[in-house]
Amino acid sequence: MEESDFHNRLKSAGRNDLCPCGSGKKYKKFHMNEDERREHEEFKKREEDISIS
């Protein structure tokens, strides 16, 4: 499975680091909340898929 951009950002960027997307903004101000939300949604979907099986 190929990792998406948001997975890579979550793994590589600290809260106070510059965002790896190249925006020049701090990660916590630019992509962190969205990335965490998307990861949570993927986790919930995987749990639902497991419970259906």
N, C-alpha and C positions, 0 to 999 in steps of 0.2 A: 504494500500500500504506500503510495507516494504521500509524503507529508505536505500539507498546505502551508501557505505563507504564515498564517496565524500561529500554527504549531511551531514553526521555526522561530518566530518572534518571541513566543512564550519561553522557549528554551534558551534563547541567546541574549535577551535583553533584560537588564535589571530595571527596576522602577525608575531610577534616576538617570539611566543611560539615555543617550540620544536614540530615537526610534530607528531601527534598522531599515525602515522603508526609505530613508533619505530625506525626510521632511525637515530635519533640523530641529524638531521639537522633542521634548522629553517623551519617552515611551509612555509613562503614566498619564500624560496629558493627551496623547494622540491615539494610540491603538490598544492600550492595555485593557480597558473595560470591555471593548468590543471582542477582543481575542478571548478573554476569560468567559464571556457570555457564550461565544460560539463553542468553546471547548466544553462548557457545561451542557449545552444542547446536544453535542455529539455523545457525551457520556450518558445522558438520559436516554437517547435513542438506542445506544448499545444495550443498556439495561432492559429496555422494552423488548428489543429483539431477542434477548436471552430468555426473558420470561415467557415470550410467546412460543419459543421452541420447546 
